[in-house]
Amino acid sequence: MKIYKCLSKSKVCLIWVIVLSVLGILFIFSQECKNGAVNGILLCLSILVPSLFPFFILSSFLTESNMLDCIVPVFNPVGKFFLGARGICIIPLILSLLGGYPVGAKAIASLYHCKAISESEAKRLVPLCCWAGPGFLVTFVGVSMLLSKESGIILLSSQIISVTLLCLLSRVMYGKTDSDSILNLKKSSTSISEALVSSVNSAVKSTAGMCGFVIAFSVVCNVLTEGFGADNTLGKIFVSLLEITTGISLISGEVSLEVISLLAGFGGVCVHLQIFRELKGIPYSKARFYFFRFIASVLCFLSTKILIYIFPIKEAVFSTVSKAPKLTFYSSVAGSVALIFTSVVFILSLRKKHSA
């Protein structure tokens, strides 16, 4: 009953209208909801878990162990030039470009909570670490969707160009980080084995949360396309703005590579919610985040257009896929094995923790 005291009657009524509307949609479009959930689970098992889980472990392991002490000095000149910050700030950028959308946010959170980066550095990095990795752009979009590895390489190259320009823009807009806010790196006495176990536990939690968002948004996207008939190009673009993986799988072959690059640069609301979840406890501006996402989308579009002009791709590439290919049994099994393995490790670690 306390929640009703905190909210006005109009807000309470609005919440009930939304809840009842969602229940009605779930009842009316039950089959579409089921199909969407299945598609979301398959996407997680075949694409997201195998490609992102190792990078979740790596981002946590770098902060849990003392590996950063060895590699940070190498990046100091690069960090000062592109960001006006220490070299440690380059690591979330690299992990984001290698691993994919939520990995950069995971790295920022790990570095911030262990006091390896300051609050001002974290604020600087948040809008810059939201990029698709080569596993998504080259393997999934390029090879699987467009049947062209060259297209995937162009998409990845456009993002590298865009993040470089955004870093320089950020430095011009906000200058150098305050030297008084720079903290010393945390000297960790954790052993390698303990750091690895802790990293796996953290990666499992992040992966589970990510999969939950993807499955939920896959249900919404499937209801929109199959239930409400938004199965045209405009509707699929809207779906891509909600959930990028599902949207790209639907729209590939209907729009140009520049548009795909623009959508990948934005990332989608589902990805943004995953990032916000990882950044819990870090003060940052969502307005600044979305401002940079808009700039990133434009830069990805323009850089892809320039790259296509320099390295032409046959137009037939964009019309070879009439619909998203079905996920193979092998890919589902591989994803299932990965998910089962992570679950077993997590359960064993919990038992070890309780027994201690």
Order of alpha helices (4+ residues) and beta strands (2+ residues): alpha-alpha-alpha-alpha-alpha-alpha-alpha-alpha-alpha-alpha-alpha-alpha-alpha-alpha-alpha-alpha
